[in-house]
Amino acid sequence: MSGWSAKRFWQTATAEACDTGFTVRLDARPVKTPAKRPLLLPTLAMAQAIAAEWDAQQGLVRPETMPFTRAANSAIDKVDPLRDAVVDEIANYGGTDLLCYRATDPQALIDRQAAAWTPLLDWAQGVLGAPLRVTSGVIPVAQPAESLAALRAHVAAHSAFQLAALHDLTAISGSLILGLAVARGRLTGAAAFDLSRIDESWQAELWGVDDTAAEQERQRREAFLTAERFFALCG
């Protein structure tokens, strides 16, 4: 939605059922995406959440305050037309998953990562059918082709709207396993985000956190939790 802006011209934003799902109307005018496609949504809950974002606008419309609208636009304008490429992009995180790359020292950090991450890799093996290899350091380790294929199949099973959320869950955390764990209800978004930040938390404990880093961390966390909420709105 870069460069898009408008002033409020409507009195009321409402969520409504339509022939192909749900939509949002600004008075009698249906909302469209930046690419001028109809904003057709999969659930009433999502339509209501988006309508609330539009109703909250005063004066100049601020897209940065409308995360659900932006996510739905992305699903319709970007994910759906390029579905296979998006599935590949998300699935590729399985080949370099954060949970597979462990510290070489100190032992306390090694132990903390193992306690937090190994149960999730066990879950990936048992539930997702995707055992992954673990290594120490940053040198890439090749993952089993069968595991990567299984992970891609799990990603591909999602709708375009779910993929929009799963993309953010995976990209922000650096872990497809964490993203899928949130999508499947294995973890809450808050727990998954904390698990993705073990290295950063360790460094903060040692050296402290400056204001800039804290604000960046807050923004990443909020984006991650927003993706979790949008995934839940997909139904």
N, C-alpha and C positions, 0 to 999 in steps of 0.2 A: 504494500500500500504506500510505497515511497512516493512522496510528492502529492498525495491525495489529501484534499482538505475541503471542507464545506462548512456552511453555517447552518445552525438549526433552523429548519423551516416548518417542522411538524409540531403538532400538539401532543400526540400520544403515539408511542411505539407499542405494537401488540403482536403477540405470537398467535399464529393461526394455522389450522390444518389446511392442506391443499391436496390436490389429486395425487401428488407423488411424495407426500411426506408433510413437512411443516415449513413455514416461512415466517418472516417478520414484515409487518407493514408499518410504514410511517404515515399515520392517518390512513388514507386509502391506497397509498403508493407502496408496492412491494420493493423491498431492498434488493439490490443487485450487487454482485461482486465488482471489484475494480475492473475485471475483464468483461463486464456487462453481462455476466451469466446470472440466471435466477439464483437467489440464495435459497436453495432447497436443502432442508436439514433433516436428519434422520429421526430425531425425537422432539417431542414437545418440550422436554426439559431444556434441551439445547436452545430451542427457539425462544423460550422464556428468558434464559440467561442472556442471550444476545439482545433481546428486546430491552432488558433491564439496562444493558450497556448503552443502548441508544437513548433511552429515557434519561439517563444520568448526564447526558451531554448538555452543556449550557453555552450558548454563544457559538464560538468556533468549535467544530467537532475535532476531537483529539484522538486519533487512532491508537496512540500509544496507551491510552486508558481503556482500550476495548480488546483485550486479549482473546476472548472467545470469538468475537467477530473476525479478528485477524486470522485465527486458526481455521475457522470455517472457510474464509476466503482462500486460504492456502490449500485446503483440502480440495476445493472445487476448481480453482484456477491452475494449481501447480501439481498437486499430487495425482489427482484423477487422470489428467492427460498424459502424465509421465509415470504411470504406476510402476511399471517394471523397473525403471531406473531408480525410483525411490525405494522400492523393496530391496534392490541390490545395495543401495547406499546404506540403508539401515543394517542389512544382514552382514555387510562387510565388517562391521564392528566386532562381530563374533570372531574374526580372525586375529584381532589385536585387542581382545577384551581386557579391560583394566584389571579384572579379578585374577587374571593369569600371570600378571607381572608383579613379582614380589621383591621387597627390599633385600639387599644383601647384608645390611647391618643398619642399626644395632639389633641385637637379638630381641629386645622388647618390642620393636616395631615389627619385626618378622613374626613374632608370636601374635601381635595384635591383628595383623593382616590375616594370618592363618585362621584365627578364631572367628573373624568376621566373614571372610570370603569363602573359605573351604566349604561350609555348609551350603552355600548358594551354588557352588560348582557341583556338589553332590546332588542338589536339586535339579540342576540342568541335566545331569547324567540320567537320573532316575525318572524325572517327569517329562523332560523335553527330548530325551533320547540323544543327548549331545554331550558326551564326555569331552572335556577340554584339557589340554596339557598345561601345566604350570611351570614357570621358569623364574629364575632369579636374575635381576638386572633388566636391562632394556633391549638386549639383543633379541630380535624377533624369533618366535618359536612357531613352527608350522603346526597347524591344527588338523585333525583328521578330516578328510574330505566328507566323510559320511556325517560327521557332526555339523559341519558348515552347511551341508545340504538340508539337514534336519532343521537347523535354526532358520534358514531361509524359508522353508516351508511354513514354519510357525509365523514368521513375519508376514508372508504373503496371504495368510488366512484372514488378515485384518481388512476392514473397510478403508476407504480413502480418508475418512475422518479419523479413524483410529490410527492410521499410519501417520497422520499429521502430528498427533500427540506422541506416538511411539518414537518418532524421529527426535523430538525434543528430549524425551526421557532418556534416550540412548546417547544422543550427542552431548548433552549437558553432563551426564554421568561418565561418559567414556566407556560404557558397558552395556552391551546388548542384553546380558543376563540380568542386570539390574532393571533395565527397561521392561523386559518381559515379566520379571517378577512383580513389578508394579501393575502391569497390564493384567496379570492373572490373579492379582490379589494376594500374592505370596508375601509382599512387603507393602507397607504404606509408603507414600512418596517421601515423607519426612525421614523415615528409616533408611530408605534407599539412598537419598541424598547424603545423609551422614556417612553411610558406608562408602560412598564414592569419594569422600573427602578425608579419608583416614590419614593419608600422607600429609595433606595440608594442615590437618588438626595437630598432627605430631609436630610439625614445624612451628606452629603457633604456640604450642605448649613450651617449646624450647626457647623461641625468640620473641614471642609476643606477636600482636597483630596491629598493623597501622590502620588509620582510618580509611584510606583508599582501598586496601585489601578487604576490609570488613564490609564496605559498601558494595564492592564487586561480588563478594560472597553472598550478601543479602539479595542482590539482583539475580544471581544464578539460582539461588534457592527458590525465590518467588517464581521464576520462570519454570522451574522444575515442578513445583506444586501446582502451578496453573495448568501445565500439561497433564498432570494426574487428574485434575478436575475436569479438563476437557475430555479426556478419555472416558471418564465416568459418564459424562453427558451423552456419549455416543450410544448408550443403551446396551 
